[in-house]
């Protein structure tokens, strides 16, 4: 009987430590796959690049941020954030838990080329390459809050291509 009680106590403590450990890990995890682009290949047509995407707040709490996602390009297996100026305005965004919406991120192709050079990525050559979107938020309702856990939503990888001529 005493052995059974000891085994139950050890199992209970082990389970408790496991649950606390998982909760601790999850509360520190700042990178979530909350963004999904409409396509894994986007043809650059004309002077504007349009990237359609869906966003889902999977954090379980309201999140707030500014503007739109940032564009990142994969260079030599590392992600480089480009200081791309989108064509959309910069507004505050607050999203309640479980909210899903679809929108479009637009930028000038010339801005991408300039931003590649500005970021010291002249060796990147063409605008063609592998990209992703990253959108940073804070786990709060107020985008101007200085406190709150930072959360980054990152999209799937997608390729920008010039159409075949």
CNS distance restraints for C-alpha pairs under 8 A (distance, minus, plus):
assign (resid   1 and name CA) (resid   5 and name CA) 6.35 0.50 0.50
assign (resid   2 and name CA) (resid   6 and name CA) 6.20 0.50 0.50
assign (resid   3 and name CA) (resid   7 and name CA) 6.12 0.50 0.50
assign (resid   4 and name CA) (resid   8 and name CA) 6.10 0.50 0.50
assign (resid   5 and name CA) (resid   9 and name CA) 6.10 0.50 0.50
assign (resid   6 and name CA) (resid  10 and name CA) 6.11 0.50 0.50
assign (resid   7 and name CA) (resid  11 and name CA) 6.05 0.50 0.50
assign (resid   8 and name CA) (resid  12 and name CA) 6.02 0.50 0.50
assign (resid   9 and name CA) (resid  13 and name CA) 6.15 0.50 0.50
assign (resid  10 and name CA) (resid  14 and name CA) 6.04 0.50 0.50
assign (resid  11 and name CA) (resid  15 and name CA) 6.07 0.50 0.50
assign (resid  12 and name CA) (resid  16 and name CA) 6.08 0.50 0.50
assign (resid  13 and name CA) (resid  17 and name CA) 6.10 0.50 0.50
assign (resid  14 and name CA) (resid  18 and name CA) 6.12 0.50 0.50
assign (resid  15 and name CA) (resid  19 and name CA) 6.16 0.50 0.50
assign (resid  16 and name CA) (resid  20 and name CA) 6.11 0.50 0.50
assign (resid  17 and name CA) (resid  21 and name CA) 5.88 0.50 0.50
assign (resid  18 and name CA) (resid  22 and name CA) 6.14 0.50 0.50
assign (resid  19 and name CA) (resid  23 and name CA) 6.10 0.50 0.50
assign (resid  20 and name CA) (resid  24 and name CA) 6.03 0.50 0.50
assign (resid  21 and name CA) (resid  25 and name CA) 6.20 0.50 0.50
assign (resid  22 and name CA) (resid  26 and name CA) 6.10 0.50 0.50
assign (resid  23 and name CA) (resid  27 and name CA) 6.08 0.50 0.50
assign (resid  24 and name CA) (resid  28 and name CA) 6.47 0.50 0.50
assign (resid  25 and name CA) (resid  29 and name CA) 6.29 0.50 0.50
assign (resid  29 and name CA) (resid 151 and name CA) 7.85 0.50 0.50
assign (resid  30 and name CA) (resid 149 and name CA) 7.89 0.50 0.50
assign (resid  30 and name CA) (resid 150 and name CA) 6.23 0.50 0.50
assign (resid  30 and name CA) (resid 151 and name CA) 4.55 0.50 0.50
assign (resid  30 and name CA) (resid 152 and name CA) 5.65 0.50 0.50
assign (resid  31 and name CA) (resid 151 and name CA) 6.19 0.50 0.50
assign (resid  31 and name CA) (resid 152 and name CA) 4.84 0.50 0.50
assign (resid  31 and name CA) (resid 153 and name CA) 5.91 0.50 0.50
assign (resid  31 and name CA) (resid 154 and name CA) 6.82 0.50 0.50
assign (resid  32 and name CA) (resid 151 and name CA) 7.42 0.50 0.50
assign (resid  32 and name CA) (resid 152 and name CA) 6.19 0.50 0.50
assign (resid  32 and name CA) (resid 153 and name CA) 4.97 0.50 0.50
assign (resid  32 and name CA) (resid 154 and name CA) 6.23 0.50 0.50
assign (resid  33 and name CA) (resid 153 and name CA) 5.56 0.50 0.50
assign (resid  33 and name CA) (resid 154 and name CA) 5.18 0.50 0.50
assign (resid  33 and name CA) (resid 155 and name CA) 5.99 0.50 0.50
assign (resid  33 and name CA) (resid 156 and name CA) 7.63 0.50 0.50
assign (resid  34 and name CA) (resid  55 and name CA) 5.53 0.50 0.50
assign (resid  34 and name CA) (resid  56 and name CA) 5.12 0.50 0.50
assign (resid  34 and name CA) (resid  57 and name CA) 6.48 0.50 0.50
assign (resid  34 and name CA) (resid  58 and name CA) 6.79 0.50 0.50
assign (resid  34 and name CA) (resid 153 and name CA) 5.05 0.50 0.50
assign (resid  34 and name CA) (resid 154 and name CA) 6.30 0.50 0.50
assign (resid  34 and name CA) (resid 155 and name CA) 6.75 0.50 0.50
assign (resid  35 and name CA) (resid  53 and name CA) 6.68 0.50 0.50
assign (resid  35 and name CA) (resid  54 and name CA) 5.75 0.50 0.50
assign (resid  35 and name CA) (resid  55 and name CA) 4.66 0.50 0.50
assign (resid  35 and name CA) (resid  56 and name CA) 6.72 0.50 0.50
assign (resid  35 and name CA) (resid 133 and name CA) 7.51 0.50 0.50
assign (resid  35 and name CA) (resid 134 and name CA) 7.98 0.50 0.50
assign (resid  35 and name CA) (resid 153 and name CA) 6.04 0.50 0.50
assign (resid  35 and name CA) (resid 154 and name CA) 5.66 0.50 0.50
assign (resid  35 and name CA) (resid 155 and name CA) 4.32 0.50 0.50
assign (resid  35 and name CA) (resid 156 and name CA) 7.14 0.50 0.50
assign (resid  36 and name CA) (resid  53 and name CA) 5.43 0.50 0.50
assign (resid  36 and name CA) (resid  54 and name CA) 5.29 0.50 0.50
assign (resid  36 and name CA) (resid  55 and name CA) 6.58 0.50 0.50
assign (resid  36 and name CA) (resid 155 and name CA) 5.09 0.50 0.50
assign (resid  36 and name CA) (resid 156 and name CA) 5.86 0.50 0.50
assign (resid  37 and name CA) (resid  51 and name CA) 6.93 0.50 0.50
assign (resid  37 and name CA) (resid  52 and name CA) 5.79 0.50 0.50
assign (resid  37 and name CA) (resid  53 and name CA) 4.05 0.50 0.50
assign (resid  37 and name CA) (resid  54 and name CA) 6.36 0.50 0.50
assign (resid  37 and name CA) (resid 155 and name CA) 6.60 0.50 0.50
assign (resid  37 and name CA) (resid 156 and name CA) 6.70 0.50 0.50
assign (resid  37 and name CA) (resid 158 and name CA) 7.63 0.50 0.50
assign (resid  38 and name CA) (resid  51 and name CA) 7.44 0.50 0.50
assign (resid  38 and name CA) (resid  52 and name CA) 5.35 0.50 0.50
assign (resid  38 and name CA) (resid  53 and name CA) 5.28 0.50 0.50
assign (resid  38 and name CA) (resid  54 and name CA) 7.40 0.50 0.50
assign (resid  39 and name CA) (resid  52 and name CA) 7.84 0.50 0.50
assign (resid  39 and name CA) (resid 158 and name CA) 7.00 0.50 0.50
assign (resid  40 and name CA) (resid 156 and name CA) 7.76 0.50 0.50
assign (resid  40 and name CA) (resid 157 and name CA) 6.66 0.50 0.50
assign (resid  40 and name CA) (resid 158 and name CA) 4.20 0.50 0.50
assign (resid  40 and name CA) (resid 159 and name CA) 6.05 0.50 0.50
assign (resid  41 and name CA) (resid 158 and name CA) 5.51 0.50 0.50
assign (resid  41 and name CA) (resid 159 and name CA) 4.70 0.50 0.50
assign (resid  41 and name CA) (resid 160 and name CA) 6.03 0.50 0.50
assign (resid  41 and name CA) (resid 161 and name CA) 7.07 0.50 0.50
assign (resid  42 and name CA) (resid  51 and name CA) 7.51 0.50 0.50
assign (resid  42 and name CA) (resid 158 and name CA) 7.34 0.50 0.50
assign (resid  42 and name CA) (resid 159 and name CA) 6.12 0.50 0.50
assign (resid  42 and name CA) (resid 160 and name CA) 4.98 0.50 0.50
assign (resid  42 and name CA) (resid 161 and name CA) 6.08 0.50 0.50
assign (resid  43 and name CA) (resid 160 and name CA) 5.96 0.50 0.50
assign (resid  43 and name CA) (resid 161 and name CA) 4.86 0.50 0.50
assign (resid  43 and name CA) (resid 162 and name CA) 5.45 0.50 0.50
assign (resid  43 and name CA) (resid 163 and name CA) 5.63 0.50 0.50
assign (resid  44 and name CA) (resid  48 and name CA) 7.46 0.50 0.50
assign (resid  44 and name CA) (resid  49 and name CA) 5.83 0.50 0.50
assign (resid  44 and name CA) (resid 109 and name CA) 7.90 0.50 0.50
assign (resid  44 and name CA) (resid 160 and name CA) 6.48 0.50 0.50
assign (resid  44 and name CA) (resid 161 and name CA) 5.81 0.50 0.50
assign (resid  44 and name CA) (resid 162 and name CA) 5.10 0.50 0.50
assign (resid  44 and name CA) (resid 163 and name CA) 6.78 0.50 0.50
assign (resid  45 and name CA) (resid  49 and name CA) 6.96 0.50 0.50
assign (resid  45 and name CA) (resid 162 and name CA) 7.19 0.50 0.50
assign (resid  45 and name CA) (resid 163 and name CA) 7.42 0.50 0.50
assign (resid  47 and name CA) (resid 108 and name CA) 5.61 0.50 0.50
assign (resid  47 and name CA) (resid 109 and name CA) 5.35 0.50 0.50
assign (resid  47 and name CA) (resid 110 and name CA) 7.12 0.50 0.50
assign (resid  48 and name CA) (resid 106 and name CA) 6.67 0.50 0.50
assign (resid  48 and name CA) (resid 107 and name CA) 5.61 0.50 0.50
assign (resid  48 and name CA) (resid 108 and name CA) 4.47 0.50 0.50
assign (resid  48 and name CA) (resid 109 and name CA) 5.57 0.50 0.50
assign (resid  49 and name CA) (resid 106 and name CA) 5.62 0.50 0.50
assign (resid  49 and name CA) (resid 107 and name CA) 5.40 0.50 0.50
assign (resid  49 and name CA) (resid 108 and name CA) 6.07 0.50 0.50
assign (resid  49 and name CA) (resid 109 and name CA) 6.07 0.50 0.50
assign (resid  50 and name CA) (resid 104 and name CA) 6.42 0.50 0.50
assign (resid  50 and name CA) (resid 105 and name CA) 5.75 0.50 0.50
assign (resid  50 and name CA) (resid 106 and name CA) 4.57 0.50 0.50
assign (resid  50 and name CA) (resid 107 and name CA) 6.81 0.50 0.50
assign (resid  51 and name CA) (resid 104 and name CA) 5.50 0.50 0.50
assign (resid  51 and name CA) (resid 105 and name CA) 5.05 0.50 0.50
assign (resid  51 and name CA) (resid 106 and name CA) 6.33 0.50 0.50
assign (resid  52 and name CA) (resid 102 and name CA) 7.39 0.50 0.50
assign (resid  52 and name CA) (resid 103 and name CA) 5.86 0.50 0.50
assign (resid  52 and name CA) (resid 104 and name CA) 4.18 0.50 0.50
assign (resid  52 and name CA) (resid 105 and name CA) 6.20 0.50 0.50
assign (resid  53 and name CA) (resid 102 and name CA) 5.75 0.50 0.50
assign (resid  53 and name CA) (resid 103 and name CA) 5.75 0.50 0.50
assign (resid  53 and name CA) (resid 104 and name CA) 6.02 0.50 0.50
assign (resid  53 and name CA) (resid 105 and name CA) 7.63 0.50 0.50
assign (resid  54 and name CA) (resid 100 and name CA) 6.95 0.50 0.50
assign (resid  54 and name CA) (resid 101 and name CA) 5.61 0.50 0.50
assign (resid  54 and name CA) (resid 102 and name CA) 4.24 0.50 0.50
assign (resid  54 and name CA) (resid 103 and name CA) 6.44 0.50 0.50
assign (resid  55 and name CA) (resid 100 and name CA) 5.55 0.50 0.50
assign (resid  55 and name CA) (resid 101 and name CA) 5.51 0.50 0.50
assign (resid  55 and name CA) (resid 102 and name CA) 6.35 0.50 0.50
assign (resid  56 and name CA) (resid  98 and name CA) 6.40 0.50 0.50
assign (resid  56 and name CA) (resid  99 and name CA) 5.68 0.50 0.50
assign (resid  56 and name CA) (resid 100 and name CA) 4.31 0.50 0.50
assign (resid  56 and name CA) (resid 101 and name CA) 6.71 0.50 0.50
assign (resid  57 and name CA) (resid  62 and name CA) 7.90 0.50 0.50
assign (resid  57 and name CA) (resid  63 and name CA) 7.56 0.50 0.50
assign (resid  57 and name CA) (resid  95 and name CA) 6.72 0.50 0.50
assign (resid  57 and name CA) (resid  96 and name CA) 6.96 0.50 0.50
assign (resid  57 and name CA) (resid  97 and name CA) 5.38 0.50 0.50
assign (resid  57 and name CA) (resid  98 and name CA) 5.18 0.50 0.50
assign (resid  57 and name CA) (resid  99 and name CA) 5.51 0.50 0.50
assign (resid  57 and name CA) (resid 100 and name CA) 6.62 0.50 0.50
assign (resid  58 and name CA) (resid  97 and name CA) 6.36 0.50 0.50
assign (resid  58 and name CA) (resid  98 and name CA) 5.76 0.50 0.50
assign (resid  59 and name CA) (resid  63 and name CA) 7.84 0.50 0.50
assign (resid  59 and name CA) (resid  97 and name CA) 6.53 0.50 0.50
assign (resid  59 and name CA) (resid  98 and name CA) 7.96 0.50 0.50
assign (resid  60 and name CA) (resid  97 and name CA) 4.95 0.50 0.50
assign (resid  60 and name CA) (resid  98 and name CA) 7.00 0.50 0.50
assign (resid  61 and name CA) (resid  96 and name CA) 6.55 0.50 0.50
assign (resid  61 and name CA) (resid  97 and name CA) 5.15 0.50 0.50
assign (resid  61 and name CA) (resid 139 and name CA) 6.60 0.50 0.50
assign (resid  61 and name CA) (resid 140 and name CA) 7.39 0.50 0.50
assign (resid  62 and name CA) (resid  94 and name CA) 6.84 0.50 0.50
assign (resid  62 and name CA) (resid  95 and name CA) 5.54 0.50 0.50
assign (resid  62 and name CA) (resid  96 and name CA) 4.37 0.50 0.50
assign (resid  62 and name CA) (resid  97 and name CA) 5.47 0.50 0.50
assign (resid  62 and name CA) (resid 139 and name CA) 6.07 0.50 0.50
assign (resid  62 and name CA) (resid 140 and name CA) 5.53 0.50 0.50
assign (resid  62 and name CA) (resid 141 and name CA) 5.48 0.50 0.50
assign (resid  63 and name CA) (resid  94 and name CA) 5.66 0.50 0.50
assign (resid  63 and name CA) (resid  95 and name CA) 5.39 0.50 0.50
assign (resid  63 and name CA) (resid  96 and name CA) 6.66 0.50 0.50
assign (resid  63 and name CA) (resid  97 and name CA) 7.82 0.50 0.50
assign (resid  63 and name CA) (resid 137 and name CA) 5.99 0.50 0.50
assign (resid  63 and name CA) (resid 138 and name CA) 5.48 0.50 0.50
assign (resid  63 and name CA) (resid 139 and name CA) 4.43 0.50 0.50
assign (resid  63 and name CA) (resid 140 and name CA) 4.99 0.50 0.50
assign (resid  63 and name CA) (resid 141 and name CA) 5.79 0.50 0.50
assign (resid  63 and name CA) (resid 143 and name CA) 7.96 0.50 0.50
assign (resid  64 and name CA) (resid  92 and name CA) 7.31 0.50 0.50
assign (resid  64 and name CA) (resid  93 and name CA) 5.47 0.50 0.50
assign (resid  64 and name CA) (resid  94 and name CA) 4.24 0.50 0.50
assign (resid  64 and name CA) (resid  95 and name CA) 6.34 0.50 0.50
assign (resid  64 and name CA) (resid 137 and name CA) 5.25 0.50 0.50
assign (resid  64 and name CA) (resid 138 and name CA) 5.37 0.50 0.50
assign (resid  64 and name CA) (resid 139 and name CA) 6.52 0.50 0.50
assign (resid  64 and name CA) (resid 140 and name CA) 5.87 0.50 0.50
assign (resid  64 and name CA) (resid 141 and name CA) 5.61 0.50 0.50
assign (resid  64 and name CA) (resid 142 and name CA) 6.01 0.50 0.50
assign (resid  64 and name CA) (resid 143 and name CA) 4.62 0.50 0.50
assign (resid  65 and name CA) (resid  92 and name CA) 5.93 0.50 0.50
assign (resid  65 and name CA) (resid  93 and name CA) 5.28 0.50 0.50
assign (resid  65 and name CA) (resid  94 and name CA) 6.59 0.50 0.50
assign (resid  65 and name CA) (resid 136 and name CA) 6.47 0.50 0.50
assign (resid  65 and name CA) (resid 137 and name CA) 4.52 0.50 0.50
assign (resid  65 and name CA) (resid 138 and name CA) 6.35 0.50 0.50
assign (resid  65 and name CA) (resid 143 and name CA) 5.00 0.50 0.50
assign (resid  66 and name CA) (resid  90 and name CA) 6.49 0.50 0.50
assign (resid  66 and name CA) (resid  91 and name CA) 5.72 0.50 0.50
assign (resid  66 and name CA) (resid  92 and name CA) 4.61 0.50 0.50
assign (resid  66 and name CA) (resid  93 and name CA) 5.81 0.50 0.50
assign (resid  66 and name CA) (resid 137 and name CA) 7.67 0.50 0.50
assign (resid  66 and name CA) (resid 143 and name CA) 6.84 0.50 0.50
assign (resid  67 and name CA) (resid  89 and name CA) 6.87 0.50 0.50
assign (resid  67 and name CA) (resid  90 and name CA) 4.16 0.50 0.50
assign (resid  67 and name CA) (resid  91 and name CA) 5.10 0.50 0.50
assign (resid  67 and name CA) (resid  92 and name CA) 6.36 0.50 0.50
assign (resid  67 and name CA) (resid  93 and name CA) 7.29 0.50 0.50
assign (resid  68 and name CA) (resid  86 and name CA) 7.66 0.50 0.50
assign (resid  68 and name CA) (resid  88 and name CA) 7.77 0.50 0.50
assign (resid  68 and name CA) (resid  90 and name CA) 7.12 0.50 0.50
assign (resid  68 and name CA) (resid 105 and name CA) 7.31 0.50 0.50
assign (resid  68 and name CA) (resid 135 and name CA) 6.77 0.50 0.50
assign (resid  69 and name CA) (resid 105 and name CA) 7.66 0.50 0.50
assign (resid  69 and name CA) (resid 133 and name CA) 5.78 0.50 0.50
assign (resid  69 and name CA) (resid 134 and name CA) 5.24 0.50 0.50
assign (resid  69 and name CA) (resid 135 and name CA) 4.31 0.50 0.50
assign (resid  69 and name CA) (resid 136 and name CA) 7.49 0.50 0.50
assign (resid  70 and name CA) (resid  81 and name CA) 6.92 0.50 0.50
assign (resid  70 and name CA) (resid  82 and name CA) 6.98 0.50 0.50
assign (resid  70 and name CA) (resid  83 and name CA) 7.30 0.50 0.50
assign (resid  70 and name CA) (resid  84 and name CA) 6.84 0.50 0.50
assign (resid  70 and name CA) (resid 133 and name CA) 5.61 0.50 0.50
assign (resid  70 and name CA) (resid 134 and name CA) 5.23 0.50 0.50
assign (resid  70 and name CA) (resid 135 and name CA) 6.18 0.50 0.50
assign (resid  71 and name CA) (resid  81 and name CA) 6.06 0.50 0.50
assign (resid  71 and name CA) (resid  82 and name CA) 5.66 0.50 0.50
assign (resid  71 and name CA) (resid  83 and name CA) 7.61 0.50 0.50
assign (resid  71 and name CA) (resid  84 and name CA) 6.64 0.50 0.50
assign (resid  71 and name CA) (resid 131 and name CA) 6.92 0.50 0.50
assign (resid  71 and name CA) (resid 132 and name CA) 6.09 0.50 0.50
assign (resid  71 and name CA) (resid 133 and name CA) 4.89 0.50 0.50
assign (resid  71 and name CA) (resid 134 and name CA) 6.55 0.50 0.50
assign (resid  72 and name CA) (resid  79 and name CA) 6.02 0.50 0.50
assign (resid  72 and name CA) (resid  80 and name CA) 5.31 0.50 0.50
assign (resid  72 and name CA) (resid  81 and name CA) 4.30 0.50 0.50
assign (resid  72 and name CA) (resid  82 and name CA) 5.67 0.50 0.50
assign (resid  72 and name CA) (resid 131 and name CA) 5.44 0.50 0.50
assign (resid  72 and name CA) (resid 132 and name CA) 5.32 0.50 0.50
assign (resid  72 and name CA) (resid 133 and name CA) 6.02 0.50 0.50
assign (resid  72 and name CA) (resid 134 and name CA) 7.15 0.50 0.50
assign (resid  73 and name CA) (resid  79 and name CA) 5.55 0.50 0.50
assign (resid  73 and name CA) (resid  80 and name CA) 5.33 0.50 0.50
assign (resid  73 and name CA) (resid  81 and name CA) 6.57 0.50 0.50
assign (resid  73 and name CA) (resid  82 and name CA) 7.27 0.50 0.50
assign (resid  73 and name CA) (resid 129 and name CA) 7.21 0.50 0.50
assign (resid  73 and name CA) (resid 130 and name CA) 5.88 0.50 0.50
assign (resid  73 and name CA) (resid 131 and name CA) 4.33 0.50 0.50
assign (resid  73 and name CA) (resid 132 and name CA) 6.57 0.50 0.50
assign (resid  74 and name CA) (resid  78 and name CA) 5.38 0.50 0.50
assign (resid  74 and name CA) (resid  79 and name CA) 4.55 0.50 0.50
assign (resid  74 and name CA) (resid  80 and name CA) 6.32 0.50 0.50
assign (resid  74 and name CA) (resid 129 and name CA) 7.40 0.50 0.50
assign (resid  74 and name CA) (resid 130 and name CA) 5.56 0.50 0.50
assign (resid  74 and name CA) (resid 131 and name CA) 5.96 0.50 0.50
assign (resid  75 and name CA) (resid  79 and name CA) 6.32 0.50 0.50
assign (resid  75 and name CA) (resid  80 and name CA) 6.98 0.50 0.50
assign (resid  75 and name CA) (resid 124 and name CA) 7.08 0.50 0.50
assign (resid  82 and name CA) (resid 112 and name CA) 7.68 0.50 0.50
assign (resid  82 and name CA) (resid 115 and name CA) 5.82 0.50 0.50
assign (resid  82 and name CA) (resid 116 and name CA) 6.68 0.50 0.50
assign (resid  82 and name CA) (resid 119 and name CA) 6.60 0.50 0.50
assign (resid  83 and name CA) (resid 115 and name CA) 5.96 0.50 0.50
assign (resid  83 and name CA) (resid 119 and name CA) 7.74 0.50 0.50
assign (resid  84 and name CA) (resid 107 and name CA) 7.46 0.50 0.50
assign (resid  84 and name CA) (resid 111 and name CA) 6.36 0.50 0.50
assign (resid  84 and name CA) (resid 112 and name CA) 6.30 0.50 0.50
assign (resid  84 and name CA) (resid 115 and name CA) 6.19 0.50 0.50
assign (resid  85 and name CA) (resid 107 and name CA) 6.74 0.50 0.50
assign (resid  85 and name CA) (resid 111 and name CA) 7.04 0.50 0.50
assign (resid  86 and name CA) (resid 105 and name CA) 7.02 0.50 0.50
assign (resid  86 and name CA) (resid 106 and name CA) 5.67 0.50 0.50
assign (resid  86 and name CA) (resid 107 and name CA) 4.61 0.50 0.50
assign (resid  86 and name CA) (resid 108 and name CA) 7.50 0.50 0.50
assign (resid  87 and name CA) (resid 105 and name CA) 7.92 0.50 0.50
assign (resid  87 and name CA) (resid 106 and name CA) 5.60 0.50 0.50
assign (resid  87 and name CA) (resid 107 and name CA) 5.33 0.50 0.50
assign (resid  87 and name CA) (resid 108 and name CA) 7.45 0.50 0.50
assign (resid  88 and name CA) (resid 105 and name CA) 7.57 0.50 0.50
assign (resid  88 and name CA) (resid 106 and name CA) 7.00 0.50 0.50
assign (resid  92 and name CA) (resid 143 and name CA) 6.30 0.50 0.50
assign (resid  93 and name CA) (resid 143 and name CA) 7.03 0.50 0.50
assign (resid  94 and name CA) (resid 141 and name CA) 5.97 0.50 0.50
assign (resid  94 and name CA) (resid 142 and name CA) 7.22 0.50 0.50
assign (resid  94 and name CA) (resid 143 and name CA) 7.01 0.50 0.50
assign (resid  95 and name CA) (resid  99 and name CA) 6.44 0.50 0.50
assign (resid  95 and name CA) (resid 141 and name CA) 7.75 0.50 0.50
assign (resid 107 and name CA) (resid 111 and name CA) 6.98 0.50 0.50
assign (resid 107 and name CA) (resid 112 and name CA) 7.65 0.50 0.50
assign (resid 108 and name CA) (resid 112 and name CA) 6.75 0.50 0.50
assign (resid 109 and name CA) (resid 113 and name CA) 6.43 0.50 0.50
assign (resid 109 and name CA) (resid 127 and name CA) 7.82 0.50 0.50
assign (resid 110 and name CA) (resid 114 and name CA) 6.13 0.50 0.50
assign (resid 111 and name CA) (resid 115 and name CA) 5.88 0.50 0.50
assign (resid 112 and name CA) (resid 116 and name CA) 6.08 0.50 0.50
assign (resid 112 and name CA) (resid 127 and name CA) 6.99 0.50 0.50
assign (resid 113 and name CA) (resid 117 and name CA) 6.51 0.50 0.50
assign (resid 113 and name CA) (resid 126 and name CA) 7.69 0.50 0.50
assign (resid 113 and name CA) (resid 127 and name CA) 6.24 0.50 0.50
assign (resid 114 and name CA) (resid 118 and name CA) 6.05 0.50 0.50
assign (resid 115 and name CA) (resid 119 and name CA) 5.91 0.50 0.50
assign (resid 116 and name CA) (resid 120 and name CA) 6.47 0.50 0.50
assign (resid 116 and name CA) (resid 121 and name CA) 4.96 0.50 0.50
assign (resid 116 and name CA) (resid 122 and name CA) 6.19 0.50 0.50
assign (resid 116 and name CA) (resid 124 and name CA) 7.29 0.50 0.50
assign (resid 117 and name CA) (resid 121 and name CA) 5.23 0.50 0.50
assign (resid 117 and name CA) (resid 122 and name CA) 4.85 0.50 0.50
assign (resid 121 and name CA) (resid 125 and name CA) 7.84 0.50 0.50
assign (resid 127 and name CA) (resid 160 and name CA) 7.13 0.50 0.50
assign (resid 127 and name CA) (resid 161 and name CA) 7.75 0.50 0.50
assign (resid 128 and name CA) (resid 159 and name CA) 7.08 0.50 0.50
assign (resid 128 and name CA) (resid 160 and name CA) 5.01 0.50 0.50
assign (resid 128 and name CA) (resid 161 and name CA) 5.02 0.50 0.50
assign (resid 128 and name CA) (resid 162 and name CA) 6.88 0.50 0.50
assign (resid 129 and name CA) (resid 159 and name CA) 5.48 0.50 0.50
assign (resid 129 and name CA) (resid 160 and name CA) 5.60 0.50 0.50
assign (resid 129 and name CA) (resid 161 and name CA) 7.12 0.50 0.50
assign (resid 130 and name CA) (resid 157 and name CA) 6.46 0.50 0.50
assign (resid 130 and name CA) (resid 158 and name CA) 5.60 0.50 0.50
assign (resid 130 and name CA) (resid 159 and name CA) 4.48 0.50 0.50
assign (resid 130 and name CA) (resid 160 and name CA) 6.59 0.50 0.50
assign (resid 131 and name CA) (resid 157 and name CA) 5.64 0.50 0.50
assign (resid 131 and name CA) (resid 158 and name CA) 5.35 0.50 0.50
assign (resid 131 and name CA) (resid 159 and name CA) 6.01 0.50 0.50
assign (resid 131 and name CA) (resid 160 and name CA) 7.30 0.50 0.50
assign (resid 132 and name CA) (resid 154 and name CA) 7.10 0.50 0.50
assign (resid 132 and name CA) (resid 155 and name CA) 5.56 0.50 0.50
assign (resid 132 and name CA) (resid 156 and name CA) 6.08 0.50 0.50
assign (resid 132 and name CA) (resid 157 and name CA) 4.88 0.50 0.50
assign (resid 132 and name CA) (resid 158 and name CA) 6.08 0.50 0.50
assign (resid 133 and name CA) (resid 154 and name CA) 5.74 0.50 0.50
assign (resid 133 and name CA) (resid 155 and name CA) 5.19 0.50 0.50
assign (resid 133 and name CA) (resid 156 and name CA) 7.73 0.50 0.50
assign (resid 134 and name CA) (resid 152 and name CA) 6.57 0.50 0.50
assign (resid 134 and name CA) (resid 153 and name CA) 5.58 0.50 0.50
assign (resid 134 and name CA) (resid 154 and name CA) 4.50 0.50 0.50
assign (resid 134 and name CA) (resid 155 and name CA) 6.50 0.50 0.50
assign (resid 135 and name CA) (resid 152 and name CA) 5.60 0.50 0.50
assign (resid 135 and name CA) (resid 153 and name CA) 5.11 0.50 0.50
assign (resid 135 and name CA) (resid 154 and name CA) 6.55 0.50 0.50
assign (resid 136 and name CA) (resid 150 and name CA) 7.17 0.50 0.50
assign (resid 136 and name CA) (resid 151 and name CA) 5.85 0.50 0.50
assign (resid 136 and name CA) (resid 152 and name CA) 4.42 0.50 0.50
assign (resid 136 and name CA) (resid 153 and name CA) 6.35 0.50 0.50
assign (resid 137 and name CA) (resid 143 and name CA) 7.91 0.50 0.50
assign (resid 137 and name CA) (resid 150 and name CA) 5.85 0.50 0.50
assign (resid 137 and name CA) (resid 151 and name CA) 5.09 0.50 0.50
assign (resid 137 and name CA) (resid 152 and name CA) 6.10 0.50 0.50
assign (resid 137 and name CA) (resid 153 and name CA) 7.91 0.50 0.50
assign (resid 138 and name CA) (resid 143 and name CA) 7.08 0.50 0.50
assign (resid 138 and name CA) (resid 145 and name CA) 7.80 0.50 0.50
assign (resid 138 and name CA) (resid 147 and name CA) 7.89 0.50 0.50
assign (resid 138 and name CA) (resid 148 and name CA) 5.56 0.50 0.50
assign (resid 138 and name CA) (resid 149 and name CA) 5.59 0.50 0.50
assign (resid 138 and name CA) (resid 150 and name CA) 4.51 0.50 0.50
assign (resid 138 and name CA) (resid 151 and name CA) 5.74 0.50 0.50
assign (resid 139 and name CA) (resid 148 and name CA) 5.14 0.50 0.50
assign (resid 139 and name CA) (resid 149 and name CA) 5.22 0.50 0.50
assign (resid 139 and name CA) (resid 150 and name CA) 6.30 0.50 0.50
assign (resid 139 and name CA) (resid 151 and name CA) 6.81 0.50 0.50
assign (resid 140 and name CA) (resid 145 and name CA) 7.10 0.50 0.50
assign (resid 140 and name CA) (resid 148 and name CA) 6.00 0.50 0.50
